[in-house]
Amino acid sequence: MSEKEKDTEVKKRILLIYPPSPVLNREDRCQQPTKELIVIPPLPPTDLMYLAAVAEKAGLEAMIRDYSQEGDLDEDLRNFQPDYLVANVATPTLENDLSVFERAKLICPEIVTIAKGAAFLTLANEILANHKALDIVIIGEAEETLREIVSGKSKRWISGIYYRDDLLIKFTGKRRLIEKLDDLPFPARHLINNKKYRRPDNNEVQAVIKVSRGCPYHCFFCLATPVSGARVRKRSTDNIMEEIKECVEKYGIRNFIFWSDIFNLDKEWVMDLCRKIIDSGLEITWSANTRADTADQEMADAMYEAGCSLVSIGVESGSQYILDKIGKKITLDDVRKTVKIFKQAHIKIYNYFVIGLPWDDEETIEDTIDFACELDSDFVSFYTATPLPGTRFYNYARENGLFDNETSFENAYYYPAVDTHCLPKERVFELHKQAIRRFYLRPKYIWRMLLSIRSLTEFRNYFKAGMNVLMRK
């Protein structure tokens, strides 16, 4: 093909979407409906931005839509006339999400429909068998797989997909995880409305920067290891800095979540990133997650100096018995020590707890609530245990008869999906509500948070969160 012919060739188009649904954080390991969660903001569709950047690099015209925020799917299909539709399908909104493919085929009969999402780790065959409008399912990391799909490579030679061949559903086998994350293009932030995604405290625009993938711990209820593997693959600190600079200089974004399955496993890497942020003079703020046994005071102080304003810690339970049963490999004293370290570094702390694990009873849940109050962090989330497909918890629940005819993931992390061995889910839900009220309605906590407020915007947002606690049913 001549250069002139290439210039006049009509580009193929790809539409990448979060389906119309309640607002849901759709990162594969964290499928959280945000309506019932107090301080969890909607996150930008960073996974779709990576895929759009890959598609653009392959010569396609890309469009991203987060329909939980804005837009009309049918109108976009008619006007954009995409050749490909890629949807992030989440387990809590599974059937609703899958319905978009039928709508797409009615409006664009020749469209190739593609789904990604953690549910397919377990349910791909079943879903493809029941949804004829879905053509291809991507398993695992999607960037290289999508590049091969849109390049026109025969499906039989593309690793990491399920597809329909006449009446047969075929799986091409697992794709190897991406070794060099630096080789991925930066997310296509020019294709979204960045202003839709803001910090819950100061209401400033916030971006997600994915700094690593993989986690070696394979927690009982978590999708991180099944989705991203057990080996931590880190981007180089130089590559991360380039993306930060692009966000600051091109988009005016200075607030970030450094997204990883485990941020601070490699101290040298964390310290190097902090030094480079400090030396850059960019004056950004960011948050990250941490395990309760991988941080020390030197690291925490460096993170604070580099602009870290908050760390989230997966505590999970205040019962050592429960921590041991789920294989968390931390102790309550590890948690106490880590919380103290970050408090001394003047970094806010957001602790995560899970209520309603199979071995939980009244006593262990009471221990968890007491421990949360003892730690006295700035924020907490008490999630109800949810055995999402792909987790060890899902397999355990099936093998031990915890599922019933009323099991639903629609209210994941808020209303329990299953009973424990000792408690019905209705009782777990009551204890979940008690936990939230007991932590957030303590006079000591309310007074401390009022003293910490620095702006009218911050006051409004904390007031809204407080009303959420008081009004929840």
Secondary structure, DSSP 4 states (H G I P E B T S, - for coil): --HHHHHHSPPPEEEEEEPSSS-EEEETTEEEESTT-SS------HHHHHHHHHHHHTT-EEEEEETTTS--HHHHHHHH--SEEEEE--GGGHHHHHHHHHHHHHHSTTPEEEEE-TTHHHHHHHHHHH-TT--EEE-S--HHHHHHHHTT--GGG-TTEEEEETTEEEE--PPPPPS-GGGSPPP-GGGS-GGG-B-TTT--BEEEEE-EE--SS--TT--HHHHH-SS-EE--HHHHHHHHHHHHHHH---EEEEE-SSSSS-HHHHHHHHHHHHHHT---EEEEEE-TTS--HHHHHHHHHTTEEEEEEEEE-S-HHHHHHTT----HHHHHHHHHHHHHTT-EEEEEEEE--TT--HHHHHHHHHHHHHHT-SEEEEEEP---TTSHHHHHHHHTT---TT---TTTTTS-SS--SSS-HHHHHHHHHHHHHHHHT-HHHHHHHHHH--SHHHHHHHHHHHHHHHH--
